[in-house]
Each structure stands twice: as C-alpha cells, then as structure tokens.
Amino acid sequence: MKHSLALIAAILLTSWLTGCAIFGEPTELDETKGWTVQHIYEEAEAKMHDKDYEKAIKYFQTLESRFPHGPYATQAQLEIAYANYKKGDPILCIAAADRFIKLHPNHPNIDYAYYIKGLATFNERGIIERLTAQEISDRDPKSLRESFLALKELVTRYPQSRYVKDATQRMVYLVNNLAAHELHVARYYMKRQAYVAAVNRCQFVIQNYPDSTSLEEALVIMISAYDLLGLTDLQQDTLRVLKTNYPNSQMLGSRAPSDNRVWWKFWESLY
C-alpha cells in the first residue's frame, strides 16, 4: 500500500514538473489590469515622486502600449526619457528622447527632449569623473562633445526656450573643458618632443574654441614649440599676439623665464 502511494506521488510530481516545462513559468499578474489611462499615469507619477524609477518606467510603458493615442501616451514617452535620466542611464534616456523627437517634431515640449539629451551625456561625464577621480581634461571628450552638440541644437532651434539659459551656461563649461582637453594633449606632445603636433592642437583650440579660457595657454605652448622648432618668425608673431591680447600675462612679467622654450613648463607651475 505504501509502495503504491509513493508511486502515485511520484507520478503526480512528474506530471506537475512536465506541465511546468511545457507551459513555462506562471504568468505574472498584471496589477494594472482594468486601470484607466489616468490611473496608470498617476501611479507612474507617484513612483517618480518616490524615486522608484524602474517601476515608473514600467507604468509609463504599460500606459503607452495600452493607450497608444492621446496626450497621456505622448507625455509618457517624454517621462520615460526623464525617468531614465534620473535613473542614471544616459543611453536609454537619449534613445527615449530621440524617439520622442522623431515622433513629435512639432510638439510644444520638443525643446525639453533636446535639453534632456544634453543633460544625459553631461551627467554621464559627471558620474565617470566621480567614480575615477580623474580630471575631465585627461579623458576622451566624446561625451562632452555629444552633450555640447545636443545643447547647441536646443539653443539654435529654440532660442526662446526656457531651458536656453541653463543650456548656455553648461555649453560654456563644456567648451572650456573641451579646450582644456586639447591642451592636455598638446602638453603630452611637448613632453614627447612632438612639437608640430602640439602646435596643431593649440591652433585647433584657437580656431574652434575662441571664447574658451584656454587661449592664453595655447599661445604660450605655441611660442615654446616654435622656439624649439627654430621657427623664429612664427614664434615672434605668436608672441606679439600674446602681448596684444594678454598684456598682463604672467608670461610677460619678470618672473617668467627668459628662455621661451621652457615657457610651457613654467605655465604649468603657475597653477
């Protein structure tokens, strides 16, 4: 009798396991079933307020898939970009913003989509910087350029946008750091005695970032590089530009070395 019961139990267990294999895991219950579009949106907003961005994104995605037409669905698409930004996922944030821009090029909040794109890569730089304790000028400036271009597009396309002021301030910061990166590379070339390459980097700064805070140093490095290359005329021309634009430069004071070839090193010692 006991043997028969054990056999029956084994058969039932085998059948249950086989059933699981055939039909898969039990379907997760959908808590939003029967909810109105407004209810889903309000719950998503509540999760955003609670900083539960994963859950908020799930609700917004459910809303869009269940009610694909209308203002709630459109707003949900934009909210997904913002939620991913808050979650610290720049790739998904940009993807969501780009999707919104493509689907709604004339939407009254289109400027925000461009703005959040710029913030996504701007903050991506900040996260990496905090994790590595690395100077921004020491790194590949790809994310800086992406952030700058997104913010520039916002400022160019929508000059009356309420986000322009903040975007412009961030662009100034980005330009200064992009220029600083180029000079970081120029100093590396100077140490490697690749003087022509150093000059090219400095000229790039002058031509592409004329409003940055790095122009004076760019001129200083060029003066040293031209002197080391024996290009006296170019060295003197660049020195005149420095004197004209930065008459109070420390490089023109009594503390500066008389040998222009070491000016670029002396500049580093000032900061």
C-alpha positions in Angstrom: 0.0 0.0 0.0 2.8 2.4 1.0 4.6 1.4 -2.2 1.5 2.3 -4.3 1.1 5.7 -2.6 4.7 6.5 -3.2 4.4 5.5 -6.8 1.3 7.7 -7.3 3.0 10.6 -5.6 6.0 10.2 -7.9 3.7 10.2 -11.0 1.9 13.3 -9.9 5.2 15.1 -9.2 6.5 14.1 -12.6 3.3 15.3 -14.3 3.5 18.6 -12.5 7.1 19.1 -13.5 6.3 18.2 -17.1 3.5 20.7 -17.1 5.8 23.4 -15.9 8.3 22.6 -18.7 5.5 22.7 -21.3 3.7 25.9 -20.2 6.7 27.7 -18.6 6.6 29.9 -15.5 3.3 31.1 -14.2 2.3 34.4 -15.8 2.9 37.4 -13.6 -0.3 39.1 -12.5 -0.8 42.5 -14.1 -1.8 44.8 -11.3 -2.7 47.5 -13.9 -5.4 45.4 -15.5 -8.6 47.4 -15.7 -6.9 50.7 -14.8 -7.8 53.8 -16.7 -5.2 55.7 -18.6 -5.3 58.5 -15.9 -4.9 55.9 -13.1 -1.8 54.4 -14.7 -0.3 57.9 -15.3 -1.0 58.9 -11.7 0.6 55.8 -10.4 3.6 56.3 -12.6 4.0 59.9 -11.3 3.7 58.6 -7.7 6.6 56.2 -8.4 8.6 59.0 -9.8 8.0 61.0 -6.7 9.1 58.0 -4.6 12.3 57.7 -6.8 11.2 54.2 -7.9 12.2 55.0 -11.5 12.2 51.3 -12.6 8.6 51.0 -11.6 7.7 54.4 -13.0 9.2 53.4 -16.4 7.2 50.2 -16.4 4.0 52.0 -15.7 4.7 54.6 -18.5 5.5 51.8 -20.9 2.3 50.0 -20.0 0.3 53.2 -20.5 1.8 53.8 -23.9 1.2 50.2 -25.1 -2.4 50.0 -23.8 -3.4 53.6 -24.8 -1.1 54.4 -27.7 -3.0 57.5 -28.8 -3.7 60.7 -27.0 -1.8 63.2 -24.7 -1.1 60.7 -22.0 0.8 58.4 -24.3 2.8 61.3 -25.7 3.7 62.6 -22.3 4.6 59.1 -21.1 7.2 58.9 -23.9 8.8 62.1 -22.6 8.5 60.9 -19.0 10.4 57.7 -19.9 13.3 59.8 -21.1 13.3 61.8 -17.8 13.0 58.7 -15.7 16.0 57.1 -17.4 17.9 60.3 -16.8 17.1 60.3 -13.1 18.0 56.6 -13.0 21.4 57.4 -14.4 21.0 55.6 -17.7 22.2 58.0 -20.4 21.9 55.6 -23.3 18.2 54.8 -22.6 17.5 58.4 -21.8 18.9 59.6 -25.2 17.1 56.8 -27.0 13.8 57.8 -25.5 14.4 61.5 -26.2 15.4 60.7 -29.9 12.2 58.6 -30.3 10.1 61.5 -28.9 11.8 64.0 -31.3 11.2 61.7 -34.3 7.6 61.0 -33.4 6.6 64.5 -32.4 8.8 67.1 -34.2 6.3 69.9 -33.7 5.3 69.1 -30.1 5.3 72.2 -27.8 7.7 70.4 -25.4 10.1 69.3 -28.1 12.7 71.7 -26.6 12.7 69.6 -23.4 13.6 66.5 -25.4 16.8 68.2 -26.7 17.5 69.6 -23.3 17.3 66.2 -21.6 19.6 64.7 -24.3 22.2 67.3 -23.4 21.8 66.6 -19.7 22.1 62.9 -20.1 25.6 63.0 -21.6 26.6 65.9 -19.4 25.8 63.8 -16.3 27.4 60.8 -17.8 30.7 62.7 -17.7 30.0 63.7 -14.1 29.4 60.1 -13.0 32.6 58.8 -14.6 34.5 61.7 -13.1 33.3 61.0 -9.6 34.0 57.3 -9.9 37.5 57.6 -11.2 38.6 60.9 -9.6 40.0 61.7 -13.0 40.4 65.2 -14.3 37.9 65.9 -17.1 40.7 67.2 -19.4 42.5 63.9 -19.2 39.8 61.8 -20.8 38.3 61.1 -24.2 36.0 64.1 -24.7 33.3 62.2 -26.7 30.6 62.6 -24.1 31.5 66.3 -23.7 31.0 66.8 -27.4 27.8 64.9 -27.5 26.4 66.9 -24.6 27.6 70.2 -26.2 26.0 69.3 -29.6 22.7 68.4 -28.1 22.5 71.6 -26.1 23.7 73.7 -29.1 20.8 72.2 -31.1 18.4 73.2 -28.4 19.8 76.8 -28.3 19.9 77.1 -32.1 16.4 75.7 -32.8 14.5 77.1 -29.9 16.2 80.3 -28.7 13.2 81.3 -26.8 13.0 78.1 -24.8 13.0 78.4 -21.0 15.9 75.9 -21.0 18.2 78.1 -23.0 19.8 79.9 -20.1 20.8 76.8 -18.3 21.9 75.1 -21.6 24.1 78.1 -22.4 25.8 78.0 -19.1 26.5 74.3 -19.5 27.8 74.9 -23.0 30.3 77.4 -21.7 31.5 74.9 -19.2 31.8 72.2 -21.8 33.7 74.4 -24.3 36.2 75.3 -21.6 36.8 71.7 -20.8 37.0 70.6 -24.4 39.6 73.2 -24.9 41.4 72.1 -21.8 41.4 68.5 -23.1 43.1 69.7 -26.3 45.8 71.5 -24.3 46.3 68.4 -22.1 47.1 66.5 -25.3 49.3 69.4 -26.5 51.4 69.2 -23.3 51.8 65.5 -23.8 53.1 66.1 -27.3 55.5 68.7 -25.9 56.9 66.2 -23.4 57.3 63.7 -26.3 59.1 66.4 -28.3 56.3 66.2 -31.0 56.3 70.0 -31.4 54.4 70.2 -34.6 51.6 68.0 -33.2 51.5 70.3 -30.1 51.1 73.4 -32.3 48.3 71.7 -34.3 46.4 71.1 -31.1 46.8 74.7 -29.9 45.7 76.0 -33.3 42.6 73.8 -33.1 41.8 75.4 -29.7 42.2 78.9 -31.1 40.1 78.2 -34.2 37.3 76.1 -32.6 37.1 77.4 -29.0 37.9 81.1 -29.4 35.8 82.0 -26.4 37.3 79.4 -24.1 39.6 80.2 -21.1 42.5 78.2 -22.7 43.6 80.7 -25.4 46.4 82.3 -23.4 48.0 78.9 -22.6 47.6 77.8 -26.2 49.6 80.8 -27.3 52.2 80.1 -24.6 52.7 76.5 -25.7 52.9 77.6 -29.4 55.6 80.1 -28.5 57.7 77.4 -26.9 57.1 74.9 -29.7 58.0 77.4 -32.4 61.2 78.3 -30.5 62.1 74.6 -30.1 61.4 74.1 -33.9 63.7 77.0 -34.7 60.8 78.9 -36.4 61.7 82.3 -35.1 59.3 84.3 -37.3 56.3 82.3 -36.2 57.5 82.4 -32.6 57.7 86.2 -32.7 54.3 86.6 -34.4 52.7 84.4 -31.7 54.5 86.4 -29.0 53.0 89.6 -30.5 49.5 88.1 -30.4 50.0 87.2 -26.7 51.2 90.7 -25.9 48.3 92.3 -27.7 45.6 90.1 -26.3 47.0 89.4 -22.8 49.2 92.4 -21.9 49.0 91.5 -18.2 50.0 87.8 -18.8 52.4 86.4 -16.2 54.5 85.1 -19.1 55.4 88.8 -19.8 56.3 89.6 -16.2 59.7 89.5 -14.5 59.1 86.0 -13.1 58.8 84.4 -16.5 61.9 82.6 -17.8 63.8 84.4 -20.5 64.1 81.2 -22.5 60.8 80.9 -24.4 61.5 77.2 -24.9 60.5 76.4 -21.3 57.5 78.7 -21.1 55.1 75.9 -21.4 56.6 74.2 -18.4 56.6 77.4 -16.4 52.9 77.9 -17.2 52.1 74.6 -15.6 54.0 75.6 -12.4 51.7 78.7 -12.0 48.6 76.5 -11.4 
